[in-house]
Amino acid sequence: MRRGVLGFRTGPPPERPESRVDYAVARRRPICYGPVRLGRGRPPMLHPELTMVSLKRSVDADGRLLPAGSTGTVVHVYPDERAYEVEFNRPFHTVTTVEADAVAE
């Protein structure tokens, strides 16, 4: 392929692959046919981070008792959603670990 005066390629264009498969094979890239589903088929999270939740039952936090019905924000989700780190502002400010069975939407 020759280059012209300004550095642009001259001559016939390079061959294009006939299909996406040929292109992927030629470039050694994985073949993707449409949107990729992340999470390997896992169901969506019940309480993802930054959602508001409330307590089903009272929970001990830093030696004080958070009453049932207290609302807070999920700041971390533990693996398999067994527990959550939740930040509460009322009745007092605290960030505490709450088991999944104690959290309601």
C-alpha positions as CSV (number, residue, x, y, z in Angstrom):
1,M,0.0,0.0,0.0
2,R,1.5,3.3,-1.0
3,R,1.1,6.5,0.8
4,G,0.2,9.8,-0.9
5,V,1.6,13.3,-0.4
6,L,-0.3,13.9,2.9
7,G,0.3,10.5,4.3
8,F,-3.1,9.1,3.3
9,R,-3.2,5.6,1.9
10,T,-3.7,5.3,-1.8
11,G,-4.7,2.4,-3.8
12,P,-7.5,-0.2,-3.4
13,P,-9.0,-0.5,0.1
14,P,-8.0,-3.5,2.2
15,E,-10.2,-6.6,2.0
16,R,-13.1,-6.6,4.4
17,P,-14.3,-9.8,6.0
18,E,-17.5,-11.2,4.8
19,S,-19.1,-11.6,8.2
20,R,-18.7,-10.8,11.8
21,V,-17.4,-14.3,12.5
22,D,-14.6,-13.9,9.9
23,Y,-13.7,-10.5,11.4
24,A,-13.6,-11.9,14.9
25,V,-11.6,-14.9,13.9
26,A,-9.1,-12.8,11.9
27,R,-8.7,-10.4,14.9
28,R,-8.7,-13.2,17.4
29,R,-11.5,-11.6,19.4
30,P,-14.5,-13.2,21.1
31,I,-17.7,-13.2,19.0
32,C,-20.6,-11.3,20.6
33,Y,-24.1,-11.5,19.1
34,G,-26.1,-8.8,20.9
35,P,-26.2,-7.4,24.4
36,V,-24.0,-9.0,27.0
37,R,-25.7,-10.1,30.2
38,L,-23.4,-9.4,33.1
39,G,-23.5,-11.5,36.3
40,R,-23.5,-14.9,34.6
41,G,-27.2,-15.4,34.8
42,R,-27.6,-14.3,38.5
43,P,-31.0,-12.8,39.4
44,P,-31.0,-9.1,40.1
45,M,-30.1,-8.0,43.6
46,L,-32.9,-7.7,46.1
47,H,-31.4,-4.6,47.7
48,P,-28.6,-3.1,45.6
49,E,-26.3,-0.4,47.0
50,L,-27.8,3.1,47.7
51,T,-31.4,1.8,48.1
52,M,-33.5,2.7,51.1
53,V,-34.5,-0.1,53.4
54,S,-36.2,-0.5,56.8
55,L,-35.7,-3.0,59.6
56,K,-38.2,-5.8,60.2
57,R,-36.9,-6.3,63.7
58,S,-34.8,-4.5,66.3
59,V,-31.0,-4.7,65.7
60,D,-28.1,-4.1,68.1
61,A,-25.7,-1.4,66.8
62,D,-22.7,-0.3,68.7
63,G,-24.3,-1.2,72.0
64,R,-27.5,0.7,71.2
65,L,-30.8,-0.7,69.9
66,L,-32.1,0.3,66.5
67,P,-35.9,-0.2,66.6
68,A,-37.9,-2.1,64.0
69,G,-39.0,0.3,61.3
70,S,-35.8,2.4,61.2
71,T,-34.9,3.4,57.7
72,G,-31.4,3.5,56.3
73,T,-29.4,3.3,53.1
74,V,-27.5,0.2,51.9
75,V,-23.9,1.1,51.4
76,H,-22.4,-2.4,50.9
77,V,-23.8,-5.8,49.9
78,Y,-22.0,-8.9,51.2
79,P,-21.6,-11.9,48.9
80,D,-24.7,-13.9,48.2
81,E,-26.7,-11.0,49.9
82,R,-26.4,-12.7,53.3
83,A,-25.9,-9.3,55.0
84,Y,-25.8,-5.6,54.2
85,E,-23.9,-2.6,55.6
86,V,-26.6,0.0,56.2
87,E,-26.2,3.6,57.2
88,F,-28.9,4.9,59.6
89,N,-29.4,8.5,60.6
90,R,-32.3,8.2,63.0
91,P,-32.7,7.6,65.9
92,F,-28.9,8.0,65.9
93,H,-26.2,7.9,63.2
94,T,-24.5,4.6,62.7
95,V,-23.2,2.3,60.0
96,T,-23.9,-1.3,60.9
97,T,-24.0,-4.8,59.5
98,V,-27.6,-6.1,59.2
99,E,-28.5,-9.7,58.3
100,A,-30.6,-10.1,55.2
101,D,-33.6,-11.5,57.1
102,A,-33.8,-8.4,59.2
103,V,-34.1,-6.0,56.2
104,A,-37.4,-5.1,54.5
105,E,-38.0,-3.0,51.4
